[in-house]
């Protein structure tokens, strides 16, 4: 047998067509036969010099080309979703951690961090797989103490191949909780369905909503706007520091502290948005036991402090949330699923219509096992405008210009344009969204 058969399939079907989402599974499962190398600032799997067969599981676990959501939903939940905008949901809440320090240090309400701490302290898990930012780089770790879990709080908005951690799970003792983005979670579920012993050590799966993500070069651009030439000048990096909704905070070796409010830092999205953000159709992390996002609603935004929208998807997820609510660890207010979805209508449209439109334009696109029955032509025209915006913004000239304009002009100008664009496109993007119908392949 050709020892590079599975690598060739990955290369031809996933990497060369530009579908790789950098989830990390292929490298983490490769027994050293694959590794990540940066190509134009983007981590990409490559073959190493190690001799021997590349394991078939590196291809089978990949969520980028083939990710059959109906089949995975049946495996995880025993049924397909009633609503494909959200995936399977048992109950939806708005909530937050009742531990003030955890709530304050979280990206929104500190719910994921608090759940992980509770699972550890009650002996339900022996460790939590999550991301830790060390210096300027994020890395996956197995956190085995409360302090380590709290040290992994907050979101990471640049590409990090979390599932390279799979290489460690062979010799580690579980059970574990796992926190990942939608594509990373989908790969874990594919592995569990395959009966992979490493993935079966993961007992609880949690994850944040994931709309847009940027390549790490966005941080490089932000630094250059402040006259800093290298990311190696960074001492610490937080993407959601301070009180919710937070701000980007970078501490430098020279003692300077660079900050940008979350909405102002978002000016970099059009210039450095990842291809996976434009490709993936799962916004609410549909294959988790519990998924969490920001509670974008005037009722909660005006209060500050941090509120999360929490979707419980499974029986065991519900048991944990109820236990924590009764035990005075979490504040949870049950809300309707419609209200939960309305908080993120813009991004649901970006994924559940936009991603399907964008993928249909590719020569080789991903296959998810379901698709919208109908998308209005007016919505497709909006996507063409967005495509042009991204193409222009990601040119070398546009990136150079935005780095050399005064940030005092760039940030508020972007915020004004963002609001005008949302106002202009909202009628088209929201029309019929909540009533959308989908069809499955089988």
C-alpha positions in Angstrom: 0.0 0.0 0.0 1.2 3.5 -0.8 2.3 4.9 2.6 1.3 8.4 1.5 -2.2 7.4 0.3 -4.1 9.2 3.1 -1.7 12.2 2.9 -2.4 12.5 -0.8 -6.1 12.4 -0.2 -5.8 15.1 2.4 -3.6 17.2 0.1 -5.7 16.8 -3.0 -9.2 17.0 -1.5 -8.7 19.4 1.4 -5.4 21.4 1.4 -4.9 22.3 -2.3 -8.6 23.3 -2.8 -8.2 25.7 0.2 -10.7 24.0 2.5 -8.4 23.3 5.5 -9.8 24.9 8.6 -6.6 24.4 10.7 -8.5 22.3 13.3 -5.2 20.4 14.1 -6.7 16.9 14.0 -4.6 15.6 11.1 -1.3 16.6 12.7 -2.4 15.5 16.2 -3.4 12.0 14.9 -0.5 11.6 12.5 2.1 9.9 14.8 4.6 12.5 13.7 4.1 12.0 10.0 2.5 15.5 9.6 3.2 18.9 11.1 2.1 22.5 10.7 4.2 25.0 8.8 3.3 28.6 8.1 2.7 29.6 4.6 2.1 33.3 4.2 1.2 33.5 7.8 -1.3 30.6 7.6 -0.5 27.3 9.4 -0.8 24.5 6.9 -0.3 20.7 7.3 2.8 19.3 5.6 4.4 15.9 5.4 7.4 15.4 7.6 10.4 13.2 6.8 9.3 10.5 9.1 9.0 7.2 7.2 6.0 5.0 7.4 2.3 5.1 6.7 0.3 8.3 7.4 -2.7 6.9 9.5 -6.1 6.8 7.7 -7.7 8.5 10.7 -5.9 11.8 9.7 -8.2 11.9 6.7 -11.3 10.3 8.3 -11.3 12.8 11.2 -11.0 15.9 8.9 -14.1 18.1 9.2 -13.2 20.4 6.3 -14.4 18.5 3.1 -16.9 16.0 4.4 -18.8 16.7 7.6 -22.2 15.0 7.6 -24.1 17.0 10.2 -27.3 14.9 10.1 -25.3 11.8 10.7 -23.3 13.4 13.5 -26.4 14.8 15.2 -27.9 11.3 15.2 -24.8 9.9 16.7 -24.4 12.6 19.4 -28.1 13.4 20.2 -30.1 10.5 18.7 -31.9 12.9 16.4 -31.6 15.6 13.8 -32.4 19.3 14.8 -35.8 20.7 14.5 -34.2 24.0 13.7 -31.0 24.0 11.6 -30.2 27.6 12.6 -29.4 26.4 16.1 -28.9 22.7 15.9 -30.4 20.4 18.7 -31.3 22.5 21.7 -33.0 21.2 24.9 -33.1 24.5 26.7 -31.8 28.0 26.2 -30.7 30.5 28.9 -29.1 33.8 29.6 -26.7 33.4 32.4 -23.4 34.2 34.1 -21.0 32.8 36.7 -21.8 33.7 40.3 -18.1 33.8 41.1 -17.3 37.5 40.5 -13.7 36.8 39.5 -14.6 34.2 37.0 -17.3 36.3 35.5 -15.0 39.3 35.3 -12.2 37.4 33.6 -14.4 35.6 31.1 -15.1 36.7 27.6 -18.7 37.3 28.5 -20.3 35.7 31.6 -17.6 33.2 32.5 -20.0 30.2 32.0 -17.6 27.8 30.2 -14.8 28.5 32.8 -17.1 27.9 35.7 -18.5 24.7 34.2 -15.0 23.3 33.7 -14.0 24.2 37.3 -17.2 22.5 38.6 -16.6 19.4 36.5 -13.1 19.1 37.9 -13.9 19.8 41.5 -16.8 17.3 41.5 -14.6 14.6 40.0 -16.5 14.3 36.8 -13.3 15.0 34.8 -9.6 14.7 35.5 -8.7 17.6 33.2 -10.0 20.1 30.7 -8.6 20.6 27.1 -8.6 24.3 26.4 -6.4 27.1 25.1 -3.9 29.1 27.1 -2.3 32.2 25.8 1.4 32.3 26.7 3.1 35.5 25.6 1.5 36.1 22.3 0.8 32.5 21.2 -2.2 30.4 22.1 -1.6 26.7 22.7 -3.8 23.8 23.7 -3.2 22.3 27.2 -4.8 19.8 29.5 -5.7 21.9 32.5 -5.7 19.9 35.7 -6.2 22.5 38.4 -8.7 25.3 38.9 -5.9 27.8 38.5 -4.9 26.3 35.1 -8.5 26.4 33.9 -9.0 30.0 35.0 -5.8 30.8 33.2 -7.4 29.6 30.0 -10.4 32.0 30.4 -11.4 34.3 27.5 -11.7 33.8 23.8 -8.8 33.5 21.3 -9.6 35.3 18.0 -6.7 34.0 15.9 -6.1 30.6 14.4 -5.0 27.9 16.8 -5.0 24.2 15.8 -6.4 23.0 19.1 -6.7 19.3 18.0 -2.9 18.8 17.9 -3.5 17.9 21.5 -4.8 14.5 20.3 -1.2 13.3 20.2 -1.0 13.6 24.0 -4.3 11.8 24.8 -3.0 8.3 24.1 -1.1 8.2 27.4 -3.2 10.6 29.5 -5.8 9.5 31.9 -9.3 10.8 31.4 -12.1 11.5 31.4 -11.7 15.0 30.0 -13.8 18.0 29.2 -13.0 19.7 25.9 -13.5 23.2 24.6 -13.2 23.9 20.9 -14.6 25.8 17.9 -17.3 24.2 15.7 -14.9 22.6 13.2 -12.7 21.3 16.0 -15.7 19.9 17.8 -17.0 18.3 14.6 -13.7 16.5 14.2 -13.9 15.2 17.8 -17.4 13.9 17.2 -16.2 12.2 14.0 -13.5 10.5 16.0 -15.9 9.4 18.7 -18.2 8.0 16.0 -15.2 6.0 14.6 -14.6 4.6 18.1 -11.2 6.3 18.5 -9.9 5.6 22.0 -8.3 9.0 22.4 -11.5 10.9 21.6 -13.6 8.6 23.7 -11.7 9.9 26.8 -13.6 13.2 26.2 -16.8 13.0 28.3 -18.0 16.6 28.0 -17.8 18.9 25.0 -18.3 22.6 25.3 -17.6 25.5 23.0 -18.2 29.2 22.1 -20.1 30.5 19.2 -17.8 31.2 16.3 -18.7 33.8 13.7 -15.5 35.4 12.4 -11.9 34.7 13.1 -8.7 36.4 12.0 -5.3 35.2 11.1 -2.6 36.2 13.7 -1.3 38.6 11.1 -4.1 40.9 12.3 -2.2 41.3 15.6 1.0 42.1 13.5 -0.9 44.8 11.6 -2.2 46.3 14.8 1.3 46.4 16.2 2.7 48.0 13.1 0.0 50.7 13.4 1.6 51.5 16.7 5.2 51.4 15.4 6.0 48.0 16.8 7.7 45.8 14.2 7.6 42.3 15.8 5.2 40.2 17.8 8.2 39.1 19.8 7.8 42.5 21.7 4.6 41.2 23.2 4.7 40.2 26.9 1.0 39.4 27.2 -2.0 39.4 25.0 -5.7 39.3 25.9 -8.4 39.5 23.3 -11.3 40.4 25.7 -9.7 42.1 28.7 -11.6 44.3 31.1 -15.4 44.5 31.7 -17.7 43.0 29.0 -17.7 43.4 26.0 -14.0 44.0 26.7 -11.0 45.2 24.7 -7.9 43.9 23.0 -5.0 44.5 25.4 -1.3 44.0 24.5 1.5 44.5 27.0 4.9 45.2 25.4 8.4 44.6 26.7 9.0 48.4 26.8 6.2 48.7 29.3 3.6 50.2 26.9 0.0 48.9 27.0 -1.9 48.9 23.7 -5.6 48.8 23.9 -8.6 48.8 21.5 -12.2 48.4 22.3 -13.7 45.2 20.9 -15.8 47.0 18.3 -12.9 49.2 17.2 -10.5 46.2 17.0 -13.0 44.6 14.7 -11.9 47.1 12.0 -9.3 44.4 11.1 -11.8 41.7 10.2 -12.2 42.5 6.5 -8.5 42.6 6.1 -7.6 39.4 7.9 -10.7 37.2 8.1 -9.9 33.5 7.8 -11.1 31.4 4.9 -12.6 29.0 7.5 -14.8 31.8 8.9 -16.2 32.3 5.4 -16.6 28.6 4.8 -18.0 27.1 8.0 -21.8 26.9 8.3 -22.0 26.2 12.1 -22.2 29.4 14.1 -23.6 28.2 17.5 -21.3 25.2 17.9 -24.0 22.7 17.2 -22.3 19.4 18.2 -21.4 20.4 21.8 -23.2 19.5 25.0 -23.2 23.1 26.0 -22.5 26.1 23.8 -22.1 29.7 24.8 -22.1 33.1 23.2 -22.4 36.8 24.1 -25.9 37.9 25.1 -26.3 40.8 22.6 -29.5 42.3 23.7 -30.2 45.9 25.0 -31.6 44.4 28.2 -28.3 42.9 29.1 -25.9 45.2 27.3 -26.9 48.2 29.3 -26.1 46.3 32.5 -22.5 45.6 31.5 -20.6 43.0 33.7 -21.1 40.2 31.1 -24.0 38.0 30.2 -23.9 34.8 28.1 -26.5 33.1 26.0 -26.3 29.4 26.9 -27.6 26.5 24.8 -28.0 23.2 26.5 -28.0 20.5 23.9 -27.7 17.2 25.7 -29.0 15.3 28.8 -25.7 15.4 30.6 -25.2 19.0 29.7 -28.5 19.8 31.3 -27.7 17.8 34.4 -24.5 19.9 34.9 -26.3 23.2 34.4 -29.1 22.3 36.8 -26.6 21.1 39.4 -24.7 24.4 39.2 -27.8 26.5 39.3 -29.2 24.7 42.4 -25.7 24.9 44.0 -25.6 28.7 43.5 -22.7 28.6 41.0 -24.5 29.9 37.9 -27.3 32.3 37.4 -29.5 31.0 34.6 -32.7 32.6 33.2 -34.5 30.4 30.8 -35.5 32.1 27.5 -37.1 31.0 24.3 -34.9 29.7 21.5 -36.3 32.4 19.3 -35.0 35.1 21.6 -31.6 33.4 21.8 -31.4 33.3 18.1 -32.5 36.9 17.6 -29.5 38.1 19.6 -27.3 36.8 16.7 -29.4 37.2 13.7 -26.7 39.0 11.7 -24.2 36.2 12.2 -26.7 33.4 11.7 -27.4 34.9 8.3 -23.7 35.2 7.7 -23.3 31.4 8.3 -26.6 29.8 7.4 -27.1 31.7 4.1 -23.8 33.4 3.5 -21.5 30.4 3.9 -23.7 28.2 1.7 -23.6 30.9 -1.0 -19.9 31.4 -0.8 -19.3 27.6 -0.8 -21.4 27.3 -3.9 -19.0 29.6 -5.8 -16.0 27.3 -5.1 -14.8 24.8 -7.7 -14.6 22.3 -4.9 -16.7 23.0 -1.8 -17.3 21.3 1.5 -20.2 18.9 2.0 -22.3 19.2 5.2 -25.2 16.8 4.5 -27.8 19.6 4.5 -28.5 22.9 2.8 -31.1 25.7 2.6 -34.0 25.0 0.3 -34.0 28.5 -1.1 -32.0 31.7 -0.8 -33.4 34.8 -2.4 -31.5 36.4 -5.3 -31.4 39.7 -3.3 -29.5 37.9 -0.6 -27.0 36.5 -3.1 -26.4 40.1 -4.4 -25.6 41.2 -0.8 -23.0 38.4 -0.7 -21.4 39.6 -4.0 -20.9 43.0 -2.4 -19.3 41.4 0.7 -17.1 39.4 -1.6 -15.8 42.6 -3.3 -15.2 44.2 0.1 -13.1 41.3 1.3 -11.2 41.1 -1.9 -10.3 44.7 -1.8 -9.5 44.8 1.9 -7.2 41.8 1.7 -5.0 43.3 -1.0 -1.5 44.4 0.0 -2.3 48.0 -0.8 -5.4 48.1 1.4 -3.6 46.5 4.3 -0.7 48.9 3.9 -3.1 51.9 3.9 -5.0 50.9 7.0 -1.7 50.4 8.9 -0.5 53.9 7.9 -3.6 55.9 8.6 -4.0 57.3 12.1 -6.0 54.9 14.3 -7.9 57.8 15.7 -9.5 58.0 12.2 -9.6 54.4 11.2 -11.4 53.0 14.3 -14.4 55.4 14.4 -14.6 55.4 10.6 -14.9 51.7 10.5 -17.5 51.7 13.3 -19.6 54.2 11.4 -19.3 52.1 8.2 -20.0 48.9 10.0 -23.2 50.4 11.4 -24.3 51.8 8.1 -23.6 48.4 6.3 -25.7 46.6 8.9 -28.5 49.1 8.6 -28.4 48.9 4.8 -28.2 45.1 4.6 -30.4 44.2 7.6 -33.7 44.1 5.7 -32.4 41.7 3.1 -30.3 39.6 5.6 -33.1 39.2 8.1 -36.0 38.7 5.7 -37.2 35.2 6.1 -34.2 34.1 8.1 -36.0 32.6 11.1 -38.4 30.8 8.8 -35.7 29.2 6.6 -36.2 25.6 5.5 -33.4 23.2 5.0 -33.1 19.8 3.3 -30.9 16.9 4.2 -29.0 14.7 1.7 -30.6 11.6 3.1 
